[in-house]
Amino acid sequence: MGALLGYEDVKRQSQAVWGQFGESKWIPYSNINIKLPNRRDPNELIGCGIGKFAVLAAMGASLEEHIPILKKHREKFDLITCDKGFGTLLENGITPDFVQLCDCNIPYKWLEPYVEQTKDVRLLATTYANVEWTTRWKGPIYFYANKDALRSEERFKPILGQPNVRSLGFPQGMLPLKTEQALTIPAGSNVSNAMLIFMLGLDEINKHSFSGYEHFFLTGYDYSWRPDGDEVKVKKGNYYAFANPKPKRFYMNHRTMMDFNGDVCYTSENLLFSAKWMYSYVTAFNLPVTNCSGRGILEIPLRGNLEEKLSRINPDKTKRAHVFRAIEELRSAQDLANSANQRLTQARRDLWL
């Protein structure tokens, strides 16, 4: 499935979601979340992935097949998962480094048994994330606002502590007060997409990776489920379309499709939209992302086998220091080049009286 979304597609989706939750939950929840004592500045995470790799674990059923592989190679990568993925990974003996939380309605039951295990896990959350989760999370929380076609981020920036300087009568950058700089990222339509978008932060203005990870490997990014007997065997986790008490596979079969393996699969309208959004984002920016799910409808250019990809990562963590040194050398060289260009420009000017 390779389909690009247009502006009107995205705008319609944004309008529908804002109308449903904007004033009723997003604004009130944001005003609670920004006061939490474990809130941290997202800028602390700039460059956190330089010289490292990241595995993004979404909640497609393919994740279960990759649990042994993740455990085998766990020390080689940072692991990012979504809200429901947190408990599923813990139940399998895997602790993620980051958990992404977007939904204002995500049931607390998915977190309740694991609250004590959140202490050393970093939560990446929208300002309006469900306060039942955020107020009980013990580890650091990094809040951000989604940029959407409605520019709703302008409603959340002041809540996060970034005032609208123009409304106060000051030119941009001239407010005589110390203020927070709100982190904003493109709204990616679902939490699994947000895991990648947060760590990259790329948009029409910013072209530099926020985290600096060398490469991202996706698992559980199925955006669909199979109708055959193989899916029935998935019992251990609360995978999308199999979560009790009302498995979505029974009432959200909006589309019958062929996945990129040529196998029949079902999907919902929301999942199809999210897959199209992810395809558009990855291909538009030519991102270092490999889909290792092995199934599904996210047919991005790079697809591969998770075991093979993780086996190629050098386990020697001292190699990361070499990347930092090379970056510093490059910066020094760039500074020298800039200085030389300035001297050359001045020398040419000096040729004239």
TABEL-V699430 format. One record per pair of residues at least 12 apart in sequence whose C-alpha atoms are under 8 Angstrom apart, sorted by sequence separation. I is the first residue (numbers start at 0). J is the second residue. D is the distance in whole Angstrom. If there is no record, write none. Layout:
I&J&D / I&J&D
//
This chain:
144&156&7 / 184&196&7 / 197&209&8 / 198&210&5 / 199&211&7 / 253&265&7 / 254&266&5 / 289&301&5 / 290&302&5 / 291&303&5 / 292&304&8 / 85&98&7 / 184&197&6 / 198&211&8 / 252&265&5 / 253&266&6 / 254&267&6 / 288&301&7 / 289&302&5 / 290&303&6 / 291&304&5 / 292&305&8 / 122&136&8 / 198&212&8 / 252&266&6 / 253&267&5 / 254&268&7 / 289&303&6 / 291&305&5 / 80&95&7 / 185&200&7 / 251&266&7 / 252&267&6 / 253&268&6 / 79&95&6 / 82&98&6 / 122&138&7 / 124&140&7 / 126&142&5 / 162&178&8 / 184&200&6 / 185&201&8 / 224&240&7 / 251&267&5 / 78&95&5 / 79&96&6 / 80&97&6 / 81&98&5 / 82&99&6 / 121&138&6 / 122&139&6 / 123&140&6 / 124&141&6 / 125&142&5 / 126&143&6 / 161&178&6 / 183&200&8 / 184&201&8 / 185&202&7 / 248&265&8 / 282&299&7 / 77&95&7 / 78&96&5 / 79&97&5 / 80&98&5 / 81&99&5 / 82&100&5 / 118&136&7 / 119&137&8 / 120&138&5 / 121&139&5 / 122&140&5 / 123&141&5 / 124&142&5 / 125&143&5 / 126&144&6 / 160&178&6 / 161&179&5 / 184&202&8 / 281&299&7 / 282&300&8 / 77&96&6 / 78&97&7 / 79&98&6 / 80&99&6 / 81&100&6 / 117&136&6 / 118&137&5 / 119&138&5 / 120&139&7 / 121&140&6 / 122&141&6 / 123&142&6 / 124&143&6 / 125&144&6 / 160&179&5 / 161&180&6 / 278&297&7 / 79&99&7 / 117&137&5 / 118&138&4 / 119&139&8 / 121&141&8 / 123&143&8 / 125&145&7 / 159&179&7 / 160&180&7 / 161&181&6 / 277&297&8 / 278&298&7 / 114&135&7 / 117&138&6 / 118&139&8 / 159&180&8 / 160&181&7 / 278&299&6 / 54&76&7 / 56&78&7 / 70&92&8 / 98&120&7 / 100&122&7 / 110&132&7 / 114&136&7 / 115&137&7 / 159&181&6 / 274&296&7 / 275&297&8 / 52&75&7 / 53&76&5 / 54&77&6 / 55&78&6 / 56&79&6 / 57&80&6 / 58&81&8 / 70&93&7 / 82&105&8 / 86&109&7 / 97&120&6 / 98&121&6 / 99&122&6 / 100&123&6 / 101&124&6 / 102&125&8 / 114&137&7 / 274&297&6 / 52&76&5 / 53&77&5 / 54&78&5 / 55&79&5 / 56&80&5 / 57&81&6 / 86&110&7 / 96&120&5 / 97&121&5 / 98&122&5 / 99&123&5 / 100&124&5 / 101&125&5 / 103&127&6 / 104&128&8 / 105&129&7 / 107&131&6 / 224&248&7 / 51&76&7 / 52&77&6 / 53&78&6 / 54&79&6 / 55&80&6 / 56&81&7 / 58&83&7 / 66&91&7 / 85&110&8 / 95&120&7 / 96&121&6 / 97&122&6 / 98&123&6 / 99&124&6 / 100&125&7 / 102&127&8 / 103&128&5 / 104&129&6 / 107&132&6 / 156&181&6 / 51&77&7 / 53&79&7 / 58&84&6 / 83&109&6 / 97&123&7 / 101&127&8 / 102&128&5 / 103&129&4 / 57&84&7 / 82&109&8 / 83&110&8 / 86&113&7 / 101&128&5 / 102&129&6 / 103&130&8 / 56&84&7 / 82&110&8 / 100&128&6 / 101&129&8 / 126&155&7 / 191&220&8 / 152&183&7 / 264&295&8 / 126&159&8 / 260&294&7 / 259&294&7 / 260&295&8 / 258&294&7 / 259&295&6 / 144&181&7 / 146&183&6 / 226&263&7 / 258&295&5 / 259&296&6 / 143&181&7 / 144&182&6 / 145&183&6 / 146&184&6 / 147&185&6 / 225&263&7 / 226&264&6 / 258&296&5 / 259&297&8 / 143&182&5 / 144&183&5 / 145&184&5 / 146&185&5 / 147&186&5 / 225&264&5 / 226&265&7 / 257&296&8 / 259&298&6 / 142&182&8 / 143&183&6 / 144&184&7 / 145&185&6 / 146&186&5 / 224&264&5 / 225&265&6 / 143&184&7 / 145&186&5 / 223&264&6 / 224&265&5 / 223&265&6 / 224&266&7 / 223&266&5 / 222&266&7 / 223&267&8 / 223&270&7 / 222&270&5 / 222&271&7 / 222&273&8 / 222&274&6 / 220&290&7 / 217&288&7 / 221&292&7 / 224&295&7 / 215&287&6 / 216&288&6 / 217&289&6 / 218&290&7 / 220&292&6 / 223&295&6 / 214&287&5 / 215&288&5 / 216&289&5 / 217&290&5 / 218&291&5 / 219&292&5 / 221&294&6 / 222&295&6 / 223&296&7 / 213&287&7 / 214&288&6 / 215&289&6 / 216&290&6 / 217&291&5 / 218&292&4 / 221&295&4 / 222&296&6 / 28&103&8 / 214&289&8 / 216&291&6 / 217&292&6 / 220&295&7 / 221&296&6 / 222&297&7 / 221&297&7 / 220&297&7 / 25&103&7 / 24&103&7 / 192&273&7 / 201&284&8 / 188&272&8 / 189&273&6 / 188&273&6 / 192&277&6 / 187&273&7 / 218&305&8 / 101&189&8 / 102&190&8 / 188&276&7 / 101&190&6 / 187&276&7 / 216&305&7 / 100&190&7 / 187&277&7 / 99&190&7 / 99&191&8 / 33&126&7 / 32&126&6 / 99&193&7 / 32&127&7 / 99&194&6 / 32&128&8 / 29&126&5 / 28&126&7 / 29&127&5 / 32&130&7 / 28&127&5 / 29&128&8 / 31&130&7 / 35&134&7 / 27&127&8 / 28&128&7 / 37&137&7 / 39&139&6 / 41&141&5 / 25&126&8 / 26&127&7 / 28&129&7 / 32&133&7 / 37&138&7 / 38&139&6 / 39&140&6 / 40&141&6 / 41&142&7 / 25&127&5 / 28&130&6 / 32&134&8 / 37&139&5 / 38&140&5 / 39&141&5 / 40&142&8 / 41&143&8 / 24&127&7 / 25&128&8 / 37&140&6 / 38&141&6 / 39&142&8 / 38&142&7 / 33&142&8 / 81&190&6 / 81&191&6 / 80&191&8 / 81&194&7 / 80&194&7 / 79&194&7 / 33&158&7 / 29&155&8 / 33&159&6 / 30&158&7 / 26&155&8 / 29&158&7 / 13&147&7 / 57&191&6 / 13&148&6 / 14&149&7 / 56&191&8 / 13&149&7 / 10&147&8 / 10&148&5 / 9&148&7 / 10&149&7 / 55&194&7 / 42&182&8 / 55&195&7 / 41&182&7 / 6&148&8 / 87&236&6 / 87&237&7 / 65&218&7 / 83&237&7 / 62&218&6 / 63&219&8 / 61&218&7 / 62&219&4 / 61&219&5 / 53&212&7 / 59&218&8 / 60&219&6 / 61&220&8 / 52&212&6 / 53&213&8 / 55&215&7 / 57&217&8 / 59&219&4 / 61&221&7 / 49&210&7 / 50&211&8 / 51&212&5 / 52&213&5 / 53&214&6 / 54&215&6 / 55&216&6 / 56&217&6 / 57&218&6 / 58&219&5 / 59&220&6 / 60&221&7 / 48&210&5 / 49&211&5 / 50&212&6 / 51&213&6 / 52&214&5 / 53&215&5 / 54&216&5 / 55&217&5 / 56&218&5 / 57&219&5 / 58&220&7 / 59&221&5 / 46&209&6 / 47&210&5 / 48&211&5 / 49&212&5 / 50&213&6 / 51&214&8 / 52&215&6 / 53&216&6 / 54&217&6 / 55&218&6 / 56&219&6 / 57&220&6 / 59&222&7 / 45&209&5 / 46&210&4 / 47&211&7 / 48&212&4 / 49&213&7 / 54&218&7 / 56&220&8 / 59&223&7 / 60&224&7 / 44&209&8 / 45&210&5 / 46&211&5 / 47&212&8 / 48&213&7 / 59&224&8 / 44&210&7 / 45&211&8 / 46&212&8 / 60&230&8 / 63&233&8 / 60&233&7 / 63&236&8 / 60&238&6 / 58&237&8 / 59&238&6 / 60&239&7 / 58&238&5 / 59&239&6 / 58&239&6 / 62&292&7 / 61&292&6 / 61&293&7 / 61&294&7 / 75&309&8 / 68&305&8 / 72&309&7 / 75&312&7 / 68&306&6 / 72&310&8 / 75&313&7 / 75&314&6 / 65&305&8 / 74&314&7 / 0&258&7 / 0&259&7 / 50&318&8 / 51&319&7 / 50&319&5 / 49&319&8 / 50&320&8 / 4&275&6 / 3&275&6 / 4&276&6 / 50&322&6 / 2&275&6 / 3&276&7 / 49&322&8 / 50&323&7 / 1&275&7 / 49&323&8 / 0&275&8 / 3&278&7 / 4&279&7 / 2&278&7 / 3&279&5 / 1&278&7 / 2&279&7 / 0&296&5 / 1&297&7 / 0&297&6 / 1&298&6 / 0&298&5 / 1&299&7
//
